[in-house]
Amino acid sequence: MILEAVILHIRAGESAAFEAVFKQAVPIISSMKGFIQIELQKCMEVADQYLLLVQWETLEDHTQGFRGSPEYQEWRKLLHHFYEPFPVVEHYERIL
Amino acid sequence: MILEAVILHIRAGESAAFEAVFKQAVPIISSMKGFIQIELQKCMEVADQYLLLVQWETLEDHTQGFRGSPEYQEWRKLLHHFYEPFPVVEHYERIL
């Protein structure tokens, strides 16, 4: 099991719209092979900043399965225009 | 419930020592009022980078309760010398 972690910076003034669209987009990702869980967390100190946490069974379920799928094109179209700058995506393995 | 999230950069070559000391230090934080859960996650792409996630009942349980406690001084002494640079600590509220 691995954790995808991404800090998202949303264009100023678009956070409410982003949250609404994100909720609509969840079924796209949650139907993918290897998907386990998703969390969207809103930063208390920095306006328009979020932490996205997605658990996948394997790294490849995210980097190849999801990113190589038609569903990812739909996810991109719905969400990527909210991000400024485009985020760095990292993957983590739990130590404890 | 709030999430403390911190990206930790460990001095080169000290990650194994950091992990060992971190495991010893967990009971210090897990005994504090308002503590719910802790995760230490190791980055797969960036050497010596970790993601620390701590769930607290309230923001103040972390920022005032823990940081104002004698236990925090012990936590600092054990762990802070591993960090370079000193990390930015942020707090998040779950949206979904």
Backbone of each chain as ProteinMPNN parsed JSONL, in Angstrom:
{"seq_chain_A": "MILEAVILHIRAGESAAFEAVFKQAVPIISSMKGFIQIELQKCMEVADQYLLLVQWETLEDHTQGFRGSPEYQEWRKLLHHFYEPFPVVEHYERIL", "coords_chain_A": {"N_chain_A": [[0.841, -1.193, 0.0], [0.547, 2.206, -0.848], [0.977, 5.758, -0.399], [-0.258, 8.48, -2.072], [0.636, 11.818, -2.084], [-0.18, 15.195, -2.262], [0.319, 18.628, -2.386], [-1.938, 21.101, -3.015], [-2.359, 24.123, -4.739], [-4.802, 26.417, -5.148], [-6.287, 28.533, -7.593], [-6.719, 31.946, -6.727], [-9.724, 32.735, -5.097], [-11.154, 30.659, -6.184], [-11.625, 28.47, -4.622], [-14.053, 27.489, -3.468], [-15.508, 26.675, -5.712], [-13.713, 24.761, -6.672], [-13.826, 22.822, -4.589], [-16.478, 21.925, -4.858], [-16.483, 20.822, -7.448], [-14.522, 18.921, -7.102], [-15.739, 17.084, -5.339], [-17.663, 16.038, -7.048], [-15.977, 14.725, -8.766], [-14.828, 12.618, -7.421], [-15.962, 9.929, -7.701], [-14.81, 9.162, -10.137], [-12.074, 8.612, -9.648], [-12.288, 6.825, -7.535], [-13.298, 4.542, -8.583], [-11.263, 3.234, -9.792], [-8.878, 0.582, -10.468], [-7.085, -0.698, -7.723], [-7.42, 1.518, -6.139], [-7.784, 2.76, -2.85], [-8.421, 4.674, -0.783], [-9.455, 8.11, -0.318], [-8.606, 11.429, 0.693], [-9.406, 14.814, 1.117], [-7.954, 17.642, 2.308], [-8.156, 20.803, 3.87], [-6.075, 23.605, 4.185], [-5.392, 25.321, 7.237], [-3.82, 27.525, 7.689], [-2.886, 28.649, 5.288], [-4.35, 30.321, 2.673], [-6.459, 28.924, 0.166], [-5.024, 26.582, -0.108], [-4.567, 23.076, -0.22], [-4.379, 19.66, 0.939], [-4.011, 16.723, -0.686], [-4.637, 13.362, -0.26], [-4.171, 10.145, -1.275], [-4.718, 6.751, -1.06], [-3.26, 3.926, -2.526], [-3.126, 0.573, -3.811], [-0.734, -0.233, -5.105], [2.206, 1.488, -6.379], [2.154, 1.555, -9.175], [-0.54, 1.271, -9.739], [-1.423, 3.86, -9.49], [0.439, 5.46, -11.066], [0.612, 4.24, -13.559], [-1.81, 2.734, -14.059], [-4.062, 4.511, -13.313], [-3.181, 7.038, -14.366], [-2.81, 6.375, -17.013], [-5.307, 5.97, -18.008], [-8.589, 6.402, -19.631], [-10.313, 7.585, -17.806], [-8.642, 9.266, -16.358], [-8.225, 11.37, -18.097], [-10.667, 12.621, -17.972], [-10.75, 13.378, -15.27], [-8.562, 15.171, -15.247], [-9.58, 17.173, -16.953], [-11.692, 18.153, -15.484], [-10.415, 19.112, -13.134], [-7.71, 20.121, -13.321], [-7.437, 22.751, -14.203], [-7.852, 24.335, -12.008], [-5.503, 24.513, -10.582], [-2.648, 26.318, -9.591], [0.584, 27.04, -8.987], [1.053, 24.129, -11.2], [0.799, 21.096, -9.436], [3.32, 19.284, -7.475], [3.574, 15.861, -7.394], [3.912, 13.366, -5.023], [4.96, 10.16, -3.698], [4.541, 7.934, -0.974], [5.73, 5.594, 1.483], [4.491, 3.876, 4.271], [6.104, 4.121, 7.384], [5.66, 4.032, 10.089]], "CA_chain_A": [[0.0, 0.0, 0.0], [1.329, 3.432, -0.885], [0.208, 6.991, -0.225], [-0.001, 9.627, -2.959], [0.42, 13.052, -1.318], [-0.027, 16.353, -3.142], [-0.146, 19.927, -1.901], [-2.608, 21.793, -4.121], [-2.605, 25.558, -4.623], [-5.945, 26.726, -6.001], [-6.332, 29.937, -8.026], [-7.396, 32.788, -5.735], [-11.157, 32.931, -5.279], [-11.803, 29.505, -6.828], [-11.623, 27.309, -3.718], [-15.401, 26.931, -3.301], [-15.817, 25.959, -6.957], [-12.845, 23.578, -6.682], [-14.355, 21.808, -3.665], [-17.712, 21.377, -5.427], [-16.124, 19.968, -8.585], [-13.764, 17.778, -6.576], [-16.693, 16.097, -4.818], [-18.255, 15.365, -8.211], [-14.952, 13.947, -9.473], [-14.364, 11.486, -6.614], [-16.284, 8.607, -8.262], [-13.901, 8.837, -11.243], [-10.855, 7.993, -9.115], [-12.569, 5.743, -6.586], [-13.676, 3.33, -9.33], [-10.078, 2.687, -10.456], [-8.197, -0.572, -9.875], [-6.032, -0.378, -6.761], [-7.798, 2.641, -5.276], [-8.207, 2.348, -1.502], [-9.07, 5.733, 0.005], [-9.079, 9.479, -0.668], [-8.909, 12.509, 1.633], [-9.056, 16.177, 0.737], [-7.785, 18.408, 3.545], [-7.976, 22.236, 3.595], [-5.087, 24.191, 5.1], [-5.917, 26.347, 8.143], [-2.923, 28.686, 7.734], [-2.604, 29.202, 3.955], [-5.576, 30.385, 1.876], [-6.504, 28.231, -1.129], [-4.091, 25.447, -0.131], [-5.171, 21.797, 0.178], [-3.538, 18.466, 0.915], [-4.724, 15.577, -1.235], [-4.021, 12.099, 0.141], [-4.85, 9.002, -1.898], [-4.07, 5.456, -0.846], [-3.325, 2.97, -3.638], [-2.51, -0.722, -3.476], [0.657, -0.198, -5.576], [2.601, 2.712, -7.084], [1.749, 1.451, -10.574], [-1.986, 1.515, -9.843], [-1.585, 5.299, -9.714], [1.261, 6.092, -12.104], [0.332, 3.638, -14.862], [-3.225, 2.409, -14.202], [-4.932, 5.689, -13.347], [-2.71, 8.089, -15.288], [-2.908, 5.913, -18.39], [-6.702, 5.603, -18.305], [-9.512, 7.442, -20.117], [-10.873, 8.285, -16.644], [-7.715, 10.335, -15.952], [-8.458, 12.523, -18.974], [-11.86, 13.285, -17.442], [-10.268, 13.963, -14.006], [-7.745, 16.334, -15.644], [-10.415, 18.218, -17.543], [-12.49, 18.741, -14.406], [-9.706, 19.654, -11.971], [-6.368, 20.687, -13.455], [-7.465, 24.203, -14.43], [-7.903, 25.055, -10.719], [-4.195, 24.493, -9.914], [-1.668, 27.33, -10.0], [1.142, 26.305, -10.133], [0.705, 22.718, -11.27], [1.41, 20.531, -8.222], [4.277, 18.172, -7.441], [2.959, 14.666, -6.818], [4.896, 12.46, -4.428], [4.435, 8.904, -3.161], [5.147, 7.605, 0.308], [5.497, 4.286, 2.115], [4.35, 4.093, 5.714], [7.155, 3.585, 8.259], [4.89, 3.692, 11.302]], "C_chain_A": [[0.878, 1.245, 0.0], [0.385, 4.639, -0.784], [0.675, 8.016, -1.253], [-0.316, 10.875, -2.139], [0.751, 14.244, -2.201], [-0.516, 17.601, -2.427], [-0.674, 20.696, -3.103], [-2.753, 23.274, -3.79], [-3.674, 25.924, -5.652], [-5.923, 28.217, -6.352], [-7.191, 30.747, -7.053], [-8.87, 32.943, -6.089], [-11.888, 31.729, -5.842], [-11.924, 28.29, -5.906], [-13.006, 26.679, -3.574], [-15.791, 26.13, -4.537], [-14.992, 24.672, -7.047], [-13.42, 22.47, -5.798], [-15.605, 21.133, -4.241], [-17.394, 20.418, -6.574], [-15.378, 18.727, -8.104], [-14.711, 16.687, -6.08], [-17.377, 15.334, -5.952], [-17.264, 14.404, -8.867], [-14.512, 12.697, -8.706], [-14.736, 10.123, -7.206], [-15.387, 8.194, -9.428], [-12.69, 8.073, -10.708], [-11.177, 6.771, -8.26], [-13.004, 4.45, -7.293], [-12.462, 2.626, -9.945], [-9.517, 1.483, -9.708], [-7.107, -0.104, -8.905], [-6.335, 0.798, -5.866], [-8.25, 2.114, -3.923], [-8.992, 3.462, -0.802], [-8.604, 7.101, -0.463], [-9.464, 10.411, 0.463], [-8.538, 13.83, 0.977], [-9.073, 17.009, 2.006], [-7.49, 19.864, 3.193], [-7.064, 22.866, 4.645], [-5.712, 25.312, 5.941], [-5.061, 27.612, 8.116], [-2.777, 29.387, 6.384], [-3.872, 29.153, 3.112], [-5.406, 29.601, 0.58], [-5.474, 27.105, -1.251], [-4.784, 24.205, 0.44], [-4.093, 20.72, 0.202], [-4.412, 17.312, 0.426], [-3.952, 14.31, -0.865], [-4.83, 10.963, -0.475], [-4.054, 7.741, -1.604], [-4.35, 4.547, -2.041], [-2.687, 1.662, -3.195], [-1.044, -0.753, -3.89], [0.922, 1.156, -6.251], [2.069, 2.71, -8.517], [0.236, 1.634, -10.753], [-2.259, 2.998, -10.069], [-0.873, 5.762, -10.974], [0.991, 5.512, -13.489], [-1.169, 3.415, -15.046], [-4.094, 3.653, -14.325], [-4.48, 6.694, -14.391], [-2.807, 7.674, -16.761], [-4.342, 5.647, -18.848], [-7.494, 6.743, -18.942], [-10.115, 8.245, -18.954], [-9.963, 9.444, -16.207], [-7.909, 11.578, -16.821], [-9.67, 13.327, -18.494], [-11.512, 14.034, -16.151], [-9.489, 15.253, -14.286], [-8.617, 17.499, -16.084], [-11.227, 18.93, -16.457], [-11.644, 19.57, -13.435], [-8.438, 20.442, -12.265], [-6.362, 22.206, -13.649], [-7.551, 25.007, -13.136], [-6.506, 25.276, -10.127], [-3.266, 25.567, -10.476], [-0.666, 27.535, -8.866], [0.66, 24.85, -10.148], [1.466, 21.972, -10.163], [2.471, 19.456, -8.478], [3.597, 17.003, -6.743], [4.061, 13.767, -6.267], [4.196, 11.235, -3.855], [5.233, 8.517, -1.922], [4.803, 6.181, 0.723], [5.472, 4.483, 3.618], [5.445, 3.373, 6.496], [6.534, 3.174, 9.587], [3.625, 4.513, 11.327]], "O_chain_A": [[1.841, 1.33, 0.761], [-0.814, 4.548, -1.045], [1.852, 8.375, -1.299], [-1.399, 10.988, -1.566], [1.819, 14.304, -2.812], [-1.637, 17.631, -1.92], [0.041, 20.917, -4.081], [-3.208, 23.639, -2.706], [-3.481, 25.763, -6.857], [-5.585, 29.055, -5.517], [-8.248, 30.295, -6.613], [-9.22, 33.243, -7.23], [-13.112, 31.757, -5.97], [-12.286, 27.203, -6.357], [-13.121, 25.453, -3.558], [-16.34, 25.034, -4.424], [-15.502, 23.626, -7.447], [-13.49, 21.314, -6.214], [-15.769, 19.919, -4.125], [-17.967, 19.331, -6.659], [-15.572, 17.628, -8.625], [-14.509, 15.506, -6.365], [-17.639, 14.137, -5.836], [-17.66, 13.395, -9.451], [-13.888, 11.808, -9.286], [-13.892, 9.227, -7.215], [-15.22, 7.002, -9.683], [-12.321, 7.025, -11.239], [-10.427, 5.795, -8.259], [-13.068, 3.391, -6.669], [-12.597, 1.559, -10.544], [-9.655, 1.368, -8.49], [-6.31, 0.776, -9.23], [-5.591, 1.06, -4.921], [-9.005, 1.145, -3.847], [-10.087, 3.23, -0.291], [-7.483, 7.243, -0.952], [-10.493, 10.231, 1.114], [-7.482, 13.949, 0.356], [-10.087, 17.073, 2.701], [-6.668, 20.134, 2.318], [-7.261, 22.68, 5.845], [-6.462, 26.142, 5.426], [-5.546, 28.679, 8.491], [-2.565, 30.599, 6.342], [-4.411, 28.076, 2.86], [-4.336, 29.615, -0.028], [-5.096, 26.719, -2.357], [-5.49, 24.277, 1.445], [-3.043, 20.852, -0.426], [-5.42, 16.972, 1.046], [-2.754, 14.206, -1.129], [-6.029, 10.837, -0.225], [-2.854, 7.677, -1.871], [-5.483, 4.412, -2.501], [-1.823, 1.642, -2.318], [-0.196, -1.233, -3.137], [-0.005, 1.867, -6.637], [1.593, 3.731, -9.013], [-0.213, 2.099, -11.801], [-3.214, 3.357, -10.758], [-1.482, 6.376, -11.849], [1.127, 6.217, -14.489], [-1.745, 3.839, -16.048], [-4.787, 3.831, -15.327], [-5.28, 7.155, -15.205], [-2.879, 8.526, -17.647], [-4.561, 5.153, -19.954], [-7.122, 7.91, -18.814], [-10.393, 9.436, -19.095], [-10.448, 10.477, -15.744], [-7.775, 12.703, -16.341], [-9.695, 14.553, -18.598], [-11.925, 15.178, -15.959], [-9.72, 16.284, -13.655], [-8.432, 18.64, -15.66], [-11.422, 20.144, -16.504], [-12.094, 20.613, -12.96], [-8.116, 21.362, -11.513], [-5.388, 22.872, -13.297], [-7.35, 26.221, -13.148], [-6.337, 26.135, -9.261], [-3.121, 25.703, -11.691], [-1.02, 28.151, -7.861], [-0.042, 24.402, -9.241], [2.661, 22.201, -9.98], [2.511, 18.821, -9.532], [3.102, 17.145, -5.626], [5.024, 13.448, -6.966], [3.0, 11.265, -3.563], [6.44, 8.747, -1.841], [3.754, 5.639, 0.375], [6.325, 5.173, 4.177], [5.685, 2.181, 6.303], [6.839, 2.115, 10.135], [2.827, 4.39, 12.256]]}, "seq_chain_B": "MILEAVILHIRAGESAAFEAVFKQAVPIISSMKGFIQIELQKCMEVADQYLLLVQWETLEDHTQGFRGSPEYQEWRKLLHHFYEPFPVVEHYERIL", "coords_chain_B": {"N_chain_B": [[-11.768, 17.582, 14.758], [-8.425, 17.754, 13.697], [-5.726, 17.835, 11.277], [-2.316, 17.645, 11.599], [0.267, 18.36, 9.413], [3.424, 17.719, 8.114], [6.244, 18.158, 6.137], [9.252, 16.561, 6.288], [12.695, 17.08, 6.103], [15.501, 15.216, 6.274], [18.809, 15.235, 7.562], [21.423, 14.367, 5.329], [22.18, 10.953, 5.114], [21.319, 10.355, 7.658], [18.888, 9.146, 7.92], [18.202, 6.493, 8.727], [18.936, 6.471, 11.435], [17.272, 8.53, 12.31], [14.711, 7.334, 11.916], [14.81, 5.258, 13.799], [15.058, 6.647, 16.231], [12.743, 8.135, 16.102], [10.732, 6.198, 16.39], [11.163, 5.491, 19.041], [10.367, 7.857, 20.186], [7.657, 8.127, 19.844], [5.818, 7.365, 22.006], [5.962, 9.653, 23.607], [4.512, 11.706, 22.317], [2.097, 10.417, 21.868], [0.923, 10.153, 24.282], [-0.193, 12.54, 24.917], [-2.773, 14.953, 25.735], [-5.6, 14.998, 23.627], [-4.359, 13.852, 21.473], [-4.729, 11.758, 18.64], [-3.874, 10.08, 16.441], [-0.889, 8.929, 14.743], [1.226, 9.065, 11.88], [4.107, 8.123, 10.126], [5.556, 8.673, 7.104], [7.56, 7.634, 4.406], [9.212, 9.172, 1.713], [9.086, 8.103, -1.682], [10.309, 9.165, -3.894], [12.087, 11.222, -3.2], [15.104, 11.358, -1.579], [15.663, 10.935, 1.912], [13.405, 12.329, 2.711], [10.37, 12.825, 4.458], [6.901, 12.407, 5.363], [5.058, 13.617, 7.919], [2.195, 12.904, 9.698], [-0.188, 13.893, 11.933], [-3.008, 13.354, 13.839], [-5.13, 15.413, 15.709], [-7.413, 16.242, 18.363], [-8.181, 18.961, 18.62], [-6.941, 22.098, 17.261], [-5.599, 23.553, 19.237], [-4.833, 21.58, 21.02], [-2.519, 20.666, 19.866], [-0.958, 23.061, 19.285], [-0.888, 24.566, 21.627], [-1.266, 22.815, 23.892], [0.521, 20.487, 23.454], [2.886, 21.765, 22.439], [3.434, 23.502, 24.499], [4.247, 21.935, 26.573], [6.249, 20.009, 29.009], [6.881, 17.58, 27.851], [7.189, 18.187, 25.157], [9.642, 19.433, 25.081], [11.323, 17.304, 25.456], [10.747, 15.778, 23.172], [11.646, 17.589, 21.19], [14.404, 17.613, 21.796], [15.145, 15.03, 21.189], [14.538, 14.846, 18.436], [14.717, 17.203, 16.779], [17.269, 17.867, 15.884], [17.733, 16.328, 13.675], [16.57, 17.557, 11.486], [16.866, 19.402, 8.484], [16.287, 21.801, 6.212], [14.721, 23.412, 9.122], [11.425, 22.307, 9.619], [8.298, 23.41, 8.046], [5.302, 23.641, 9.696], [2.006, 22.685, 9.182], [-1.598, 22.901, 9.462], [-4.607, 21.113, 8.907], [-8.038, 20.833, 7.853], [-10.436, 18.338, 7.359], [-12.084, 18.017, 4.287], [-13.266, 16.196, 2.611]], "CA_chain_B": [[-10.517, 16.866, 14.528], [-7.568, 18.429, 12.715], [-4.549, 17.07, 10.855], [-1.009, 18.315, 11.495], [1.021, 17.752, 8.309], [4.761, 18.299, 8.054], [7.248, 17.494, 5.313], [10.527, 16.578, 7.016], [13.928, 16.799, 5.364], [16.473, 14.704, 7.243], [20.209, 15.408, 7.132], [21.873, 13.25, 4.492], [22.837, 9.84, 5.804], [20.814, 10.155, 9.021], [17.496, 8.679, 7.9], [18.021, 5.274, 9.528], [18.985, 6.89, 12.843], [16.038, 9.283, 12.559], [13.577, 6.411, 12.05], [14.943, 4.526, 15.07], [14.763, 7.567, 17.34], [11.33, 8.516, 15.996], [9.925, 5.124, 16.985], [11.283, 5.624, 20.501], [9.75, 9.111, 20.64], [6.196, 8.106, 19.663], [5.037, 7.415, 23.252], [5.944, 11.017, 24.156], [3.418, 12.471, 21.71], [0.823, 9.682, 21.906], [0.35, 10.256, 25.634], [-0.677, 13.902, 25.141], [-4.215, 15.222, 25.628], [-6.068, 15.373, 22.296], [-3.695, 13.052, 20.432], [-5.571, 10.683, 18.101], [-3.158, 9.099, 15.613], [0.329, 9.422, 14.09], [1.788, 8.291, 10.768], [5.342, 8.602, 9.506], [5.582, 8.144, 5.744], [8.856, 7.904, 3.749], [9.023, 9.515, 0.304], [9.681, 7.16, -2.62], [11.025, 9.885, -4.952], [13.089, 12.164, -2.688], [15.866, 10.753, -0.489], [15.68, 11.602, 3.221], [12.195, 13.142, 2.909], [9.272, 12.119, 5.121], [5.666, 13.141, 5.64], [4.536, 13.323, 9.258], [0.77, 13.231, 9.809], [-0.681, 13.665, 13.295], [-4.387, 13.802, 14.08], [-5.411, 15.953, 17.052], [-8.834, 16.607, 18.533], [-8.305, 20.391, 18.304], [-5.689, 22.799, 16.927], [-4.937, 23.961, 20.48], [-4.183, 20.413, 21.632], [-1.154, 20.635, 19.335], [-0.176, 24.305, 19.31], [-0.732, 25.03, 23.005], [-1.08, 21.688, 24.814], [1.771, 19.753, 23.242], [4.068, 22.632, 22.316], [3.698, 24.162, 25.784], [4.444, 20.911, 27.614], [7.607, 19.478, 29.234], [7.096, 16.47, 26.905], [7.656, 18.737, 23.88], [11.084, 19.69, 25.202], [11.976, 16.004, 25.276], [10.534, 15.501, 21.741], [12.588, 18.47, 20.48], [15.793, 17.212, 22.039], [15.373, 13.773, 20.474], [14.264, 14.814, 16.988], [14.887, 18.402, 15.947], [18.627, 17.96, 15.295], [17.762, 15.594, 12.401], [15.894, 18.318, 10.428], [17.633, 20.441, 7.797], [16.053, 22.901, 7.166], [13.665, 23.185, 10.092], [10.224, 22.185, 8.78], [7.09, 24.219, 8.172], [4.191, 22.823, 10.207], [0.695, 23.207, 8.79], [-2.761, 22.176, 9.991], [-5.641, 20.942, 7.882], [-9.362, 20.324, 8.215], [-10.864, 17.433, 6.287], [-13.224, 18.444, 3.469], [-13.905, 14.911, 2.294]], "C_chain_B": [[-9.699, 17.592, 13.467], [-6.336, 17.545, 12.428], [-3.339, 18.0, 10.825], [-0.235, 17.601, 10.389], [2.343, 18.488, 8.158], [5.633, 17.495, 7.108], [8.601, 17.68, 5.994], [11.672, 16.257, 6.064], [14.994, 16.444, 6.39], [17.883, 14.89, 6.684], [20.68, 14.157, 6.403], [22.584, 12.191, 5.325], [22.279, 9.539, 7.174], [19.405, 9.578, 9.071], [17.277, 7.435, 8.765], [18.017, 5.611, 11.015], [17.715, 7.652, 13.209], [14.859, 8.333, 12.779], [13.618, 5.67, 13.389], [14.568, 5.415, 16.249], [13.285, 7.957, 17.316], [10.44, 7.463, 16.66], [9.983, 5.16, 18.51], [10.489, 6.82, 21.024], [8.222, 9.083, 20.569], [5.417, 8.14, 20.991], [4.984, 8.804, 23.896], [4.723, 11.76, 23.635], [2.076, 11.738, 21.891], [0.172, 9.708, 23.279], [-0.295, 11.619, 25.885], [-2.194, 14.004, 25.001], [-4.554, 15.612, 24.178], [-5.403, 14.615, 21.168], [-4.637, 11.95, 19.961], [-4.732, 9.631, 17.375], [-1.919, 9.728, 15.011], [0.715, 8.479, 12.957], [3.104, 8.936, 10.373], [5.473, 7.89, 8.165], [6.892, 8.558, 5.081], [8.646, 8.102, 2.255], [9.757, 8.525, -0.602], [10.52, 7.875, -3.678], [12.186, 10.729, -4.431], [13.783, 11.542, -1.477], [15.752, 11.595, 0.773], [14.495, 12.546, 3.432], [11.073, 12.265, 3.473], [8.058, 13.043, 5.193], [5.165, 12.672, 6.997], [3.094, 13.798, 9.316], [0.315, 12.896, 11.227], [-2.108, 14.188, 13.396], [-4.528, 14.22, 15.539], [-6.901, 16.27, 17.146], [-9.067, 18.067, 18.177], [-6.927, 20.959, 17.933], [-4.886, 23.114, 18.185], [-4.287, 22.787, 21.209], [-2.75, 20.284, 21.125], [-0.378, 21.907, 19.674], [0.049, 24.822, 20.731], [-0.414, 23.863, 23.936], [0.269, 21.01, 24.641], [2.972, 20.693, 23.237], [4.411, 23.352, 23.618], [4.081, 23.202, 26.894], [5.914, 20.572, 27.829], [7.913, 18.339, 28.244], [7.634, 16.989, 25.565], [9.154, 19.022, 23.917], [11.88, 18.405, 24.985], [11.922, 15.59, 23.787], [11.534, 16.292, 20.893], [14.011, 17.955, 20.562], [16.126, 15.94, 21.252], [15.396, 13.962, 18.958], [14.716, 16.031, 16.19], [16.261, 18.496, 15.285], [18.737, 17.187, 13.971], [17.294, 16.461, 11.227], [16.792, 19.395, 9.83], [17.011, 20.679, 6.427], [14.972, 22.534, 8.177], [12.324, 23.247, 9.355], [9.14, 23.231, 9.054], [5.956, 23.285, 8.603], [2.875, 23.47, 9.789], [-0.405, 22.325, 9.354], [-3.87, 22.193, 8.951], [-6.939, 20.45, 8.515], [-9.873, 19.487, 7.046], [-12.139, 17.955, 5.61], [-14.013, 17.216, 3.033], [-12.873, 13.806, 2.42]], "O_chain_B": [[-10.243, 18.0, 12.441], [-5.97, 16.661, 13.204], [-3.334, 19.01, 10.121], [-0.093, 16.378, 10.419], [2.382, 19.716, 8.084], [5.751, 16.279, 7.257], [9.038, 18.804, 6.244], [11.619, 15.281, 5.316], [15.345, 17.248, 7.254], [18.117, 14.724, 5.487], [20.376, 13.035, 6.807], [23.467, 12.492, 6.129], [22.702, 8.573, 7.81], [18.793, 9.523, 10.138], [16.266, 7.341, 9.461], [17.19, 5.097, 11.769], [17.148, 7.449, 14.283], [14.091, 8.509, 13.725], [12.586, 5.48, 14.032], [13.85, 4.99, 17.154], [12.652, 8.094, 18.363], [9.513, 7.796, 17.399], [8.989, 4.897, 19.186], [10.0, 6.807, 22.153], [7.562, 9.929, 21.172], [4.439, 8.882, 21.093], [4.058, 9.097, 24.651], [3.983, 12.371, 24.407], [1.037, 12.381, 22.048], [-0.99, 9.331, 23.429], [-0.881, 11.838, 26.945], [-2.817, 13.248, 24.255], [-3.879, 16.45, 23.581], [-5.831, 14.719, 20.019], [-5.271, 11.282, 20.778], [-4.853, 8.438, 17.65], [-1.89, 10.938, 14.787], [0.555, 7.263, 13.057], [3.202, 10.161, 10.296], [5.497, 6.661, 8.101], [7.294, 9.717, 5.184], [7.981, 7.296, 1.604], [10.899, 8.152, -0.333], [11.37, 7.242, -4.304], [13.168, 10.932, -5.145], [13.139, 11.236, -0.473], [15.744, 12.825, 0.709], [14.575, 13.466, 4.246], [10.858, 11.135, 3.035], [8.166, 14.265, 5.1], [4.884, 11.491, 7.201], [2.802, 14.957, 9.02], [0.421, 11.75, 11.666], [-2.374, 15.345, 13.069], [-4.12, 13.513, 16.461], [-7.56, 16.532, 16.14], [-10.046, 18.387, 17.502], [-5.893, 20.373, 18.252], [-3.664, 22.967, 18.211], [-3.307, 22.969, 21.932], [-1.866, 19.845, 21.861], [0.702, 21.856, 20.263], [1.072, 25.451, 21.005], [0.569, 23.899, 24.676], [1.07, 20.964, 25.574], [3.955, 20.457, 23.938], [5.554, 23.766, 23.816], [4.225, 23.616, 28.045], [6.741, 20.811, 26.948], [9.063, 18.154, 27.845], [8.436, 16.319, 24.914], [9.848, 18.871, 22.911], [12.967, 18.421, 24.406], [12.911, 15.12, 23.224], [12.182, 15.745, 20.001], [14.726, 17.867, 19.563], [17.228, 15.788, 20.724], [16.183, 13.316, 18.266], [15.068, 15.891, 15.018], [16.404, 19.132, 14.241], [19.706, 17.359, 13.231], [17.59, 16.134, 10.078], [17.398, 20.191, 10.548], [17.18, 19.842, 5.54], [14.377, 21.459, 8.09], [12.11, 24.151, 8.547], [9.077, 23.837, 10.124], [5.689, 22.273, 7.956], [2.66, 24.661, 10.017], [-0.181, 21.159, 9.682], [-4.042, 23.164, 8.215], [-6.948, 19.768, 9.539], [-9.753, 19.883, 5.887], [-13.126, 18.286, 6.268], [-15.243, 17.192, 3.076], [-13.189, 12.637, 2.198]]}, "name": "protein", "num_of_chains": 2, "seq": "MILEAVILHIRAGESAAFEAVFKQAVPIISSMKGFIQIELQKCMEVADQYLLLVQWETLEDHTQGFRGSPEYQEWRKLLHHFYEPFPVVEHYERILMILEAVILHIRAGESAAFEAVFKQAVPIISSMKGFIQIELQKCMEVADQYLLLVQWETLEDHTQGFRGSPEYQEWRKLLHHFYEPFPVVEHYERIL"}
